[in-house]
Amino acid sequence: MISTEKDSLYPDLSELSTAEVLKAINTEDQTVAQSVNQVLPQIQVLVDAIVASFNAGGRLFYIGAGTSGRLGILDASECPPTYGVPHGMVVGIIAGGDSAIRKAVEFAEDDTQQAIKDLQAYQINQKDIVVGISASGKTPYVLGGLEACNALGIQTACICCNHASAIGAVAQYPIEVEVGPEVITGSTRMKSGTAQKLILNMLTTTAMVKIGKVQGSKMVNMQLSNNKLIDRGTRMVMEQTGLAYEQAQSLLTQHGSVKLAVEAYNTSN
């Protein structure tokens, strides 16, 4: 039996107090980061491949079903506002289409042919890289998508939560992080989902750092989409130029990003 389907270590969970249930969940959650630590070398190899893809004008695609698909969409959707990259640079695709983001679409994950159709709607090509996300490591939608991409010469990777998985055998860059049984037996939105989220954070964050979208530790290319971010960006411009708040905000508003505002200031002074 694969580890994500094994019985919970807390068989009497329904008999525990609220405090005891919370303690059980928290205890298990603390093991997830340690499990991810074990696969850092594999994550590094994939990040380097993603960076090379970006530098060649390629894109990063995530494909998944259920929780895994939603996590890919979440990571992709946060890249443009955080790093100022185009919306099509990182794309999340979920089995069953956008309606599956909020409501499960029955049997969508069982279609082995649909993922490549969904990817081809984006004119996917050999510059791109496709990451299949599946807690079990055997989701047909993901497995079929990766196999089809391999046949087309498109780079493939996977994030799953079982060793010796089906998608791990197919992906060129496999990441298999085993987190063990869930507190609720088989509920992979818990530890497995947390592990996937941690790895997704690492992939795009590190890739964006390596392609120059971060300066020091600052989001100098972030979109100025609300007052909080405008204020943050203004203070970053102040820090780098010595301008007063009002001057820095005016410069930021004029140029649209911290990076461009500072570059304009340095050019004119």
C-alpha positions in Angstrom: 0.0 0.0 0.0 1.3 3.5 -0.8 2.1 5.6 2.2 -0.5 8.3 1.5 -3.2 5.6 1.8 -2.0 4.0 5.0 -4.1 4.1 8.2 -3.7 7.1 10.4 -1.4 6.9 13.4 -4.4 8.2 15.4 -7.1 5.5 15.0 -9.1 6.9 17.9 -9.1 10.5 16.6 -12.9 10.8 16.8 -12.7 10.1 20.6 -10.1 12.7 21.4 -10.7 16.1 22.8 -10.4 19.3 20.7 -6.9 20.0 22.2 -5.8 16.4 21.5 -6.9 16.6 17.9 -5.1 19.9 17.4 -2.0 18.5 19.0 -2.1 15.4 16.7 -2.4 17.6 13.6 0.4 19.9 14.7 2.7 17.1 15.6 2.3 15.5 12.1 2.7 18.9 10.4 6.1 19.4 12.0 7.4 16.4 10.2 6.6 17.8 6.8 9.5 20.3 6.5 11.9 17.6 7.6 10.6 15.4 4.8 11.0 18.2 2.2 14.6 18.7 3.5 15.4 15.2 2.3 14.6 16.0 -1.4 16.4 19.4 -1.6 18.9 18.0 -4.2 16.1 17.0 -6.5 14.4 20.3 -6.0 17.6 22.1 -6.9 17.9 20.2 -10.2 14.4 21.1 -11.1 14.9 24.8 -10.3 17.9 24.9 -12.5 15.9 23.4 -15.3 13.1 26.0 -14.8 15.6 28.8 -14.8 17.1 27.6 -18.1 13.6 27.3 -19.5 12.7 30.9 -18.5 16.0 32.2 -19.9 15.2 30.6 -23.2 11.8 32.2 -23.3 9.9 29.1 -22.0 7.1 28.8 -19.5 6.4 26.7 -16.4 3.2 24.7 -16.4 1.6 22.8 -13.5 -0.9 20.1 -14.1 -2.9 18.3 -11.3 -6.3 17.2 -10.0 -8.2 18.2 -6.9 -6.0 19.7 -4.1 -2.8 19.2 -6.2 -4.3 21.1 -9.1 -5.5 23.9 -6.9 -2.1 24.3 -5.3 -0.5 24.6 -8.8 -3.0 27.3 -9.7 -2.4 29.2 -6.4 1.4 29.2 -7.0 1.0 30.3 -10.6 -1.5 33.1 -9.8 0.8 34.6 -7.3 3.8 35.0 -9.6 2.6 38.1 -11.6 1.7 40.3 -8.6 4.8 39.3 -6.6 7.4 39.4 -9.3 5.9 41.5 -12.1 6.1 38.6 -14.7 3.5 38.1 -17.4 0.5 36.0 -16.5 1.3 33.3 -19.0 4.8 32.7 -17.7 3.7 30.3 -15.0 0.4 28.5 -15.7 -1.6 26.2 -13.4 -4.1 23.7 -15.0 -6.5 21.6 -13.1 -8.4 18.5 -14.2 -12.0 19.4 -15.0 -11.2 23.1 -15.8 -11.7 26.2 -13.8 -14.9 25.1 -12.3 -12.9 22.4 -10.5 -11.1 25.0 -8.5 -14.1 25.4 -6.2 -16.1 22.2 -6.8 -14.9 18.7 -7.5 -15.6 17.5 -11.1 -16.4 13.8 -10.9 -13.9 11.5 -12.7 -12.0 14.4 -14.3 -8.7 13.0 -12.8 -9.3 9.6 -14.5 -8.9 10.9 -18.1 -5.4 10.2 -19.4 -5.9 12.2 -22.6 -7.2 15.5 -21.3 -4.1 17.0 -19.8 -2.2 17.2 -23.1 -5.3 18.7 -24.7 -5.4 21.3 -21.9 -1.7 22.0 -22.4 -2.0 22.3 -26.2 -4.5 25.1 -25.7 -1.5 27.1 -24.6 0.5 26.1 -27.7 3.0 24.3 -25.4 6.4 23.8 -27.0 9.8 22.4 -26.3 11.0 25.5 -24.5 8.5 24.9 -21.8 8.6 22.6 -18.8 5.6 20.7 -17.3 5.4 19.8 -13.6 2.8 17.1 -12.7 1.5 17.4 -9.1 -0.1 14.3 -7.5 0.0 13.2 -3.9 -0.5 9.6 -4.8 1.9 9.7 -7.7 -0.5 7.8 -10.0 -3.2 10.2 -11.0 -4.2 9.3 -14.6 -4.7 12.9 -15.7 -1.2 13.8 -14.6 0.5 10.5 -15.7 -1.0 10.8 -19.2 0.0 14.4 -19.5 3.6 13.7 -18.6 3.8 10.8 -21.0 2.4 12.8 -23.8 4.8 15.7 -23.1 7.8 13.3 -23.1 6.7 12.0 -26.5 6.7 15.6 -27.8 10.1 16.4 -26.4 8.8 18.7 -23.7 10.6 18.6 -20.4 8.7 17.0 -17.5 8.9 17.0 -13.7 6.7 15.8 -10.9 5.9 16.5 -7.2 4.4 13.5 -5.4 4.3 12.1 -1.9 5.2 8.4 -2.5 8.5 6.8 -3.4 8.8 4.7 -6.5 5.7 6.3 -8.0 4.2 5.9 -11.5 4.7 9.6 -12.3 8.2 9.6 -10.8 9.2 6.9 -13.2 7.9 9.0 -16.1 9.1 12.5 -15.1 12.6 13.6 -16.2 12.9 15.6 -12.9 11.1 13.6 -10.2 10.5 14.9 -6.7 9.1 12.2 -4.4 8.7 13.5 -0.8 7.2 10.8 1.5 5.4 12.4 4.4 3.7 9.2 5.7 0.1 8.5 6.7 -2.3 11.5 7.1 -4.0 12.3 10.4 -7.3 11.6 8.6 -6.6 8.4 6.6 -6.1 9.3 3.0 -6.8 13.0 3.3 -3.9 14.2 1.2 -5.0 17.9 1.4 -3.2 17.8 4.8 0.5 16.8 5.1 0.8 15.9 1.4 -0.7 19.2 0.4 1.6 21.1 2.8 4.6 19.4 1.4 3.5 20.2 -2.2 3.0 23.8 -1.2 6.4 24.1 0.4 8.0 22.7 -2.8 6.0 24.9 -5.1 7.1 27.9 -3.0 10.7 26.9 -3.4 10.5 26.3 -7.2 9.1 29.7 -8.2 10.7 31.8 -5.5 14.2 30.5 -6.2 13.7 30.6 -10.0 12.5 34.3 -9.8 15.5 35.1 -7.6 17.8 33.5 -10.2 16.3 35.4 -13.2 16.7 38.7 -11.4 13.2 39.5 -10.2 14.4 40.0 -6.7 17.0 42.5 -5.5 18.6 41.4 -2.2 15.4 40.1 -0.5 13.1 42.8 -1.9 10.2 42.4 -4.4 11.4 45.2 -6.6 9.2 44.1 -9.5 5.9 43.6 -7.6 2.7 45.0 -9.1 1.4 48.1 -7.3 -2.1 46.7 -7.0 -3.2 48.2 -3.6 -2.2 50.9 -1.1 -0.2 48.6 1.1 2.0 47.6 -1.8 2.4 51.2 -3.0 3.5 52.2 0.5 5.9 49.3 0.7 7.3 50.2 -2.7 7.6 53.8 -1.8 9.7 53.0 1.3 11.9 50.7 -0.8 12.5 53.6 -3.2 13.2 55.9 -0.3 15.7 53.4 1.1 17.6 53.2 -2.2 17.5 56.8 -3.3 17.3 58.9 -0.1 14.2 60.7 -1.4 11.5 61.9 0.9 8.3 59.9 1.0 6.2 62.1 -1.4 9.0 62.3 -3.9 9.6 58.6 -3.8 5.9 57.8 -4.2 5.7 60.1 -7.2 8.7 58.5 -8.8 7.3 55.0 -8.1 3.9 55.9 -9.5 5.4 57.4 -12.6 7.6 54.3 -13.5 5.3 51.5 -12.1 7.9 49.5 -10.2 10.6 49.9 -7.6 13.3 48.7 -10.0 12.3 51.1 -12.8 11.9 54.0 -10.4 15.4 53.5 -8.9 16.9 53.0 -12.3 15.3 56.3 -13.5 16.6 58.1 -10.4 20.1 56.8 -10.8 20.2 57.7 -14.5 19.1 61.3 -13.8 21.5 61.9 -10.9 
